[in-house]
Amino acid sequence: MRLVHEPVEGDRQVLATDVETADTLLARTKGLMGRSSVPVDYALVFDLQPDPVKAALARLPGLDGFVDPDQQAVHMLFVRTPLDVVWIEDEEVVQVRTLSPWTGTGSGRGDTLVELAAGVADGVEPGDRLRVVEDVPGEEDGDSPPVAEAGD
């Protein structure tokens, strides 16, 4: 799988060629905790589900407006390297943040969250499209968009 960035203006490019999906409770809980580095061609993708506890709290009198069940949070506890974190809704980028190791936190709306090495999401802006695409057997390198370098 590849993570492809399609900006509103400009050429599309591959941000990651090594894409992993955090598709189990353990994988979602662990994320990138404990890793001393993240390769620039790697992405960890989370399929976000609405939080039933937040949804119930949002319906309580007095808490409406204070609890947003659509907000998805991420923390950097035990993550030893900075990360670019992208919140996506319907393949459209909603928010991009670089979070610092150990102490970084962030929240945003979205149905997908992507974690990348810091700098890889430079140039990714709200409104752009970010898609995970399957590798096509036999696809020639000339047919693929260029791979982004961190800091490009």
C-alpha positions in Angstrom: 0.0 0.0 0.0 1.0 3.6 -0.6 -0.1 6.9 1.0 -0.8 9.4 -1.8 -1.0 13.2 -1.3 -3.2 15.0 -3.9 -2.9 18.7 -3.2 -5.6 21.2 -4.2 -3.0 22.8 -6.5 0.1 21.0 -7.7 1.2 17.5 -8.5 0.3 14.4 -6.5 3.1 12.6 -4.7 3.6 9.4 -2.6 4.2 10.2 1.0 4.8 6.7 2.1 5.4 3.3 0.4 5.4 1.3 3.6 1.8 1.8 5.0 0.6 -0.2 8.0 -2.9 -0.2 9.3 -3.6 -0.1 13.1 -6.6 -2.5 12.7 -6.6 -4.2 16.1 -7.2 -2.9 19.6 -3.6 -3.6 20.5 -2.2 -2.0 17.4 -4.4 1.1 17.9 -3.4 1.3 21.6 0.3 0.9 20.9 0.6 3.1 17.8 4.2 4.1 17.5 5.0 4.0 21.2 8.5 2.8 22.0 10.0 3.4 18.5 13.2 5.4 18.5 12.7 6.5 14.9 10.2 6.3 12.1 11.4 5.8 8.5 10.5 8.6 6.1 8.7 6.2 3.8 6.4 4.8 6.6 2.9 5.6 7.6 0.6 4.2 10.3 -3.1 4.6 9.5 -5.9 4.5 12.0 -9.5 4.0 11.0 -11.2 6.1 13.7 -14.5 5.1 15.2 -16.9 7.5 17.0 -16.4 7.3 20.8 -19.6 5.9 22.4 -18.7 7.3 25.8 -18.3 10.8 24.4 -21.5 10.4 22.4 -23.4 9.5 25.6 -21.8 12.4 27.5 -22.7 14.9 24.8 -26.3 14.0 25.3 -26.3 14.8 29.0 -27.9 18.1 30.0 -25.2 20.7 30.7 -22.5 18.9 28.7 -23.9 19.6 25.3 -21.4 21.8 23.5 -18.5 20.8 25.9 -18.1 17.3 24.7 -17.7 16.7 21.0 -18.0 12.9 20.1 -16.5 13.6 16.7 -13.2 14.9 18.1 -10.4 12.3 17.9 -7.4 12.7 20.2 -3.8 11.4 20.0 -1.0 11.5 22.5 2.7 11.1 22.3 3.3 9.4 25.7 6.2 6.9 25.2 6.7 8.0 21.6 10.3 8.9 21.3 10.4 10.8 18.0 8.4 13.7 16.7 5.6 12.8 14.3 3.4 14.5 11.7 -0.2 13.7 12.5 -2.9 14.2 9.9 -6.7 14.0 10.5 -8.7 13.1 7.5 -12.4 13.0 6.8 -13.7 11.3 3.6 -10.1 11.4 2.2 -9.9 15.1 2.7 -7.3 16.6 5.0 -8.9 18.4 8.0 -5.8 19.2 10.1 -2.1 18.6 10.1 0.1 18.9 13.2 3.7 18.1 14.2 3.7 16.6 17.7 6.7 16.6 20.0 7.9 13.3 21.6 6.6 12.3 25.0 4.5 15.5 25.7 2.7 16.2 22.4 -1.1 15.9 22.2 -3.6 16.9 19.6 -7.2 16.4 18.7 -9.3 16.9 15.6 -12.2 15.7 13.6 -11.9 12.9 11.2 -12.6 9.3 10.3 -8.9 8.5 9.6 -5.7 9.5 11.4 -2.2 9.1 9.8 1.1 9.2 11.7 4.3 9.9 9.7 7.9 10.9 10.5 8.2 14.6 11.3 8.6 16.6 8.1 7.0 14.2 5.7 3.6 16.0 5.8 5.2 19.4 5.1 3.1 20.9 2.3 0.0 18.8 3.2 -2.8 21.3 3.9 -6.5 21.2 4.9 -8.6 20.6 1.8 -5.9 18.4 0.1 -6.7 14.7 -0.4 -4.7 11.9 1.3 -5.5 8.4 0.2 -4.2 4.9 0.9 -4.0 3.1 -2.4 -3.3 -0.6 -3.0 -0.1 -1.4 -4.9 -0.9 -2.7 -8.4 1.1 -5.7 -9.4 3.2 -5.0 -12.4 2.8 -1.2 -12.1 5.8 0.5 -13.6 7.7 3.1 -11.5 7.1 5.6 -14.2 3.4 5.4 -13.6 3.7 6.3 -9.9 3.9 9.8 -8.5 7.3 10.7 -6.9 8.0 9.8 -3.3 8.3 12.8 -1.0 11.3 13.4 1.1 11.0 14.7 4.7 11.2 18.5 4.6 10.3 18.8 0.8 
